[in-house]
């Protein structure tokens, strides 16, 4: 078993068109778990007779101390994307230094909570 396989605790892929999103739970050498989110996009180059396929990848690492802040911000972004901005929104960027209370019944909160519990 390779070192990469030992470090991988859980992996889930989400296919979205030409992109695949990987949600990997990994374990560091000191035993701490973290989440690695990878976006992989298939790129085509060359001509019809000699096509070249490559993949462009971007990674995001989430560590335990930031799970709640990430979940709250992601939940807020999903809510605004789905429902639109509230009427009293003042167009300032919101940041969260401390975990904010949230509605744990939302779909985003439930999905990320399930991932974080691993």
Secondary structure, 3 states (H helix, E strand, C coil): CCHHHHHEEEEEEEEECCEEEEEEEEECCCCCEEEEEEEEEEEEEECCCCEEEEEEEEEEEEEHHHHHHHHHHHHHHHHHHHHCCCCCCCCCCCCCCCCCCCCCCCHHHHHHHHHHCC
